[in-house]
Every structure is written in structure tokens, then in C-alpha cells.
Amino acid sequence: MPSVLSALAFFFVMTAYYIVRPVRDQLSGAVGSQSLPLFYLVVFVVMLLLTPVFGMLVTRFRRKQLLGWSYTFFVLCLLAFVPAFVAQDQIGARNLGVVFYVWVSVFNLFVVSLFWSFMADIFSSLEARRVFPLIALGGMAGAIFGPGITKLLVGVIGVAPLLVVSAIALAIAEIMLLTLSSNHERSGVAQEPIGGSLWAGAKELWSRPFLRYMAILMVLGDGIGTLAYALMADYAKVHLTDKVLRTSFYNDMDLVTNLIGAVLQLTATRWIMVRFGAGRALVVPALANLVLLVAVWVYGIGDITVLGLTTPMLAIMMVGSRAFAYGMTKPAVDALYTRVPRETRYKGKNFVETAVWRFGDFAVTSGVQVLAAIGITAAGMAGMGAGISVVAAWVAQRAGQSPDLAPDTPHDASEEKASGATA
């Protein structure tokens, strides 16, 4: 079944990513939040430069070629980074951090965004509401397995060899996606190159209301997570001075985050999406963020004891926010993208989830530095974040009712025509 193979492919995509994620995060934890604006600025510039490149690939090449070349490129890059991590102490965490942080961000955004663009291509809107939470659950299983295998191996083989394990997982995912693409074309739904403008994704941001809502929601929602990430980098710099200890700490947060996300996908997410639609599933995470930020505002970021375990309140907020983002927001957003034309699914979606996302990261981390410089405490920043969550909930509700979304109809030729007519 396509849904089962899709879930397995996403399992290996997320396994690959979550093996290298704590490797990346231990670098930011080594230098603290003052370096994050630089990291994000470089990522944002790189994303802008890559936007026309990705647009060119989507315009000129068939879907199967796009998948194969993109995934193969990232597999080879993972292997190329191994010697650099062997020499991390000589290169320096800041220097290696800038390069690797940029690369992992590009890797995550392009690989995952391309995966979901492909899913929006092969499933209809009605199918997506049923199967996307299950496919996302496969990814969540990989996001749990990745930190698990990292925790098991990092103390034995060290940091650098983990990149080889990640490359193997990504190569397996690539084989499955190419199989899916071949099967889909043999079923009579051949996908020729999309054509159109190289900058169509950026242009559509101004002409398509749905994309504008997605861009605003991306900046607001990601801003909350980035705020927590920046504050956590400062915490790790002070309390976790060893790179293996930092890797393990970030790995544990990822593991708990993804366990909670998996529970959401098995319970609330699919029920809300099937019964009330994907739009409603966008509102709930914003409300959850509101509750978490108010808790940080009231209790501060210091250590608290939960179920006998002592952990920073900031870590609880970060885990909860990410769990709802991965466990509910992501499948809901990707289900809505089934109701737009193919060019928007690939180019517009990719621009929002790469360039817009990283612009938000840079803006938020720079803002954190400014607020800290004028004496605003972490708790005060959390209070501001609570207000942002209220705005995000309103934007999410509007996005689900955007006038340029096609109605929920079966996935056939008529749907493509109807979707194209909304462009």
C-alpha cells in the first residue's frame, strides 16, 4: 500500500535527521545563543540563494529525478562531513558550527519539505486527512528511533561515525520514495516537469492568500520554538560543558518530544483532522503554546521536579511546543497543501518552509539578544510569546478557511483542473 511505504520512507528520513540533529545542537550549546543570529543569518541567505536553484530543478525535471538527485546529494554530504567532526577540536565549535548548522538546516528543510510535497502529489485531500497523521506517525517513530540509536552509539563510537549511520538511513528512504514514484507513474498518473517560473514560490507568497497565512503562521509559530531554543543554548553552555553530555541532553529532549508527538498522532490529531478538518488542527497547537508560555512566565525557567525528575521549566516548554508542532501542526499543514496546484505544492511550499522559516529564526534570535541587552528576562520574553500565541491561533483559523483552497474532492484529473483554476 502507498500509505504504508510512505510511512516507512518517512521513518527513515526522520531517523537520518534525528541522528544528526543532536550533533548539530551540541555545537550551538558549545557557543551559546550569541552565535545563533549568525547561524540563522547565514542559513537565511543560503536559502534565498537556493530558491531559484530549487525552482529550476522543479521546473525542468520530473519528480523522480528531483527526488533521486536531491537525496543522493545529501547522502554524499553526510559522508563528507565525517572527517570534519573527527577534527572538531582543531577546527573549533564555532567554525564547524556555522558550516554544519547551515547544512543541517538546508538538509532538514529541503528533504522533509520535498517529501511532503511528494505526498501531496500522490494523495487527495480526503485521503490526506486519513493517512497523513499515520504517515507522520511513521516519521515520529523514526524521530524516536533516531535519538534512541544516537544515545546507544554516541558513547561507544563517538560523534563523527553517527553521520555514516544517518547516511545509510537516508539512502534507504530514497530507495523507497523512488519505488513509490515509479509505482505511481505506472498507475497512469505520470508527473511531468511542472514548468513555470524559477521564482514562482516567492511570487505566489504575494498573490495567494493561503501561502500568506502559511508564511505568517510559520514565523509566529517557529518564533516561539526558536525563543526556547535560544534560551536553552545559553543554559547548555553554562551547565553542560562536555560535547558528549550536550549531545545526550539534546538527544533526550528530542526523544521525549517525539514520544509525546507520537501519542498525539495516535489520538487527537487524526480524530480532529477527520472529524473537523485540517484547519482546526492548526489552532490547537497555538493554544497549547499559550498555556506553556504562561507557565514559564509564572514559574520562570529554573529547575522543577516532575515525576521525581528534576528538569528546567524551559525544557518542558520546549518539549511541549515541539511535540504539538510535529505531532499536530505538521500533518495538518501538509494536508491543506493537497488543495492547491502542483506548482504551489513544490515551489510555494518550499519557499515558505525554507527562506521564510529561516528569516523568522534570524529575526527571533536577534530579537532575543536585543531584549536581553535591555534587561528583559527570560520570563518576560515568555510573556511576550504568550501574546504571539494568541495571534497565531487567529491566523491558523483563517488559514483553514482561505478562499483559494480547493474543496475536498477525490484525487483525479478533475481535481488537478479544479486546483489549477484557483491559481
MOHUNOR-V208571 format. One record per residue. SS is DSSP state (H for helix, E for strand, L for the rest). D_LAST is the distance of its C-alpha to the last C-alpha in Angstrom with 1 decimal. Layout:
# MOHUNOR-V208571
SS:D_LAST, SS:D_LAST
This chain:
# MOHUNOR-V208571
L:31.4, H:28.1, H:28.1, H:31.6, H:31.1, H:28.0, H:30.1, H:32.9, H:30.7, H:29.4, H:33.1, H:34.0, H:31.1, H:32.2, H:35.8, H:35.4, H:33.7, H:36.1, H:39.1, H:38.1, H:36.8, H:40.3, H:41.4, H:38.9, H:39.7, H:43.4, H:42.9, H:41.2, H:44.0, H:46.6, H:45.5, L:44.2, H:41.4, H:42.4, H:40.9, H:37.5, H:35.9, H:36.9, H:35.5, H:32.1, H:32.0, H:32.6, H:29.9, H:27.3, H:28.3, H:28.2, H:24.7, H:23.5, H:25.4, H:23.9, H:20.2, H:20.2, H:22.5, H:20.3, H:17.3, H:19.7, H:20.9, H:17.5, H:16.7, H:20.1, L:21.5, L:21.2, H:20.7, H:24.5, H:25.5, H:23.3, H:24.9, H:28.3, H:28.5, H:27.1, H:29.4, H:32.4, H:32.0, H:32.3, H:35.2, H:37.1, H:36.5, H:38.0, H:41.1, H:41.4, H:41.6, H:44.6, H:47.2, H:45.8, H:46.3, H:49.8, L:50.5, H:48.7, H:51.9, H:52.5, H:49.0, L:48.6, H:46.2, H:44.4, H:43.9, H:42.9, H:40.8, H:38.6, H:37.9, H:37.6, H:35.6, H:33.0, H:33.0, H:32.8, H:29.9, H:28.0, H:29.2, H:28.2, H:24.7, H:23.7, H:25.6, H:24.5, H:20.8, H:20.7, H:22.6, H:20.1, H:17.1, H:19.2, H:20.1, H:16.5, H:16.3, H:19.5, L:19.5, L:17.7, H:17.0, H:20.4, H:22.1, H:20.9, H:22.5, H:25.7, H:25.9, H:24.1, H:27.1, H:29.5, H:27.8, H:27.8, H:31.5, H:32.2, H:30.9, H:33.0, H:36.0, H:35.5, H:35.3, H:38.6, H:40.2, H:39.3, H:41.2, H:43.9, H:44.5, H:44.3, H:47.0, H:49.1, H:49.0, H:48.7, H:52.4, H:53.5, H:51.7, L:50.4, L:47.0, L:46.4, L:46.7, H:44.0, H:41.5, H:42.8, H:42.3, H:38.7, H:38.1, H:39.5, H:37.2, H:34.1, H:35.3, H:35.7, H:32.2, H:30.9, H:33.0, H:31.6, H:27.9, H:28.6, H:30.4, H:27.4, H:25.2, H:27.9, H:28.3, H:24.7, H:24.6, H:28.0, L:26.6, L:24.6, L:21.2, L:21.3, L:18.8, L:18.7, L:17.6, L:13.8, L:14.3, L:12.3, L:13.7, L:16.3, L:15.3, H:11.5, H:12.3, H:14.2, H:12.0, H:9.1, H:12.0, H:12.3, H:8.9, L:7.7, H:10.7, H:11.1, H:11.7, H:14.0, H:15.9, H:16.2, H:17.6, H:20.0, H:21.1, H:21.7, H:23.9, H:25.8, H:26.4, H:27.3, H:29.4, H:31.7, H:32.2, H:32.7, H:35.3, H:37.2, H:37.0, H:38.4, H:41.2, H:42.0, H:42.3, H:45.1, H:46.7, H:46.7, H:48.2, H:51.1, H:51.8, L:50.8, L:52.4, L:52.3, H:49.3, H:50.0, H:50.4, H:47.1, H:45.3, H:46.9, H:46.0, H:42.3, H:42.4, H:43.9, H:41.3, H:38.6, H:40.5, H:40.9, H:37.3, H:36.1, H:38.8, H:37.5, H:33.9, H:35.0, H:36.8, H:33.7, H:31.6, H:34.5, H:34.8, H:32.6, H:29.1, H:28.8, H:30.5, H:28.1, H:24.9, H:26.2, H:27.8, H:25.6, L:22.2, H:20.8, H:20.2, H:23.9, H:24.8, H:23.2, H:25.6, H:28.8, H:29.0, H:28.7, H:31.6, H:33.6, H:33.2, H:34.6, H:37.7, H:38.3, H:38.1, H:40.4, H:42.8, H:42.9, H:43.3, H:46.3, H:47.9, L:47.1, L:46.2, L:49.7, E:50.9, E:51.1, E:52.5, E:50.3, L:52.0, L:54.8, E:52.5, E:52.3, E:48.9, E:47.3, H:45.4, H:42.7, H:42.3, H:41.9, H:39.1, H:37.4, H:37.8, H:36.5, H:33.4, H:32.5, H:33.4, H:30.9, H:28.2, H:28.7, H:29.8, H:27.3, H:24.5, H:23.4, H:23.1, H:21.3, H:18.6, H:18.1, H:18.0, H:15.1, H:13.1, H:13.6, H:11.1, L:7.9, L:6.9, H:10.1, H:9.4, H:8.7, H:11.8, H:13.9, H:13.2, H:11.8, H:14.2, H:16.9, H:16.8, H:17.1, H:19.8, H:21.7, H:21.8, H:20.9, H:23.3, H:26.1, H:25.8, H:26.5, H:29.4, H:30.9, H:30.6, H:32.2, H:35.0, H:35.8, H:35.9, H:38.2, H:40.6, H:40.6, H:41.2, H:44.0, H:45.6, L:45.9, L:47.4, L:44.7, L:45.6, H:43.4, H:44.0, H:42.8, H:39.6, H:39.1, H:39.4, H:36.7, H:34.5, H:35.2, H:33.7, H:30.6, H:30.3, H:30.3, H:27.3, H:25.5, H:26.2, H:24.6, H:21.4, H:21.2, H:21.6, H:18.8, H:16.4, L:17.2, L:16.3, L:13.0, L:11.3, L:7.7, L:9.6, L:10.0, L:13.7, L:16.4, L:16.9, L:18.9, L:17.5, L:17.7, H:16.1, H:14.8, H:12.9, H:11.1, H:10.3, H:9.4, H:7.1, H:5.4, H:5.5, L:3.8, L:0.0
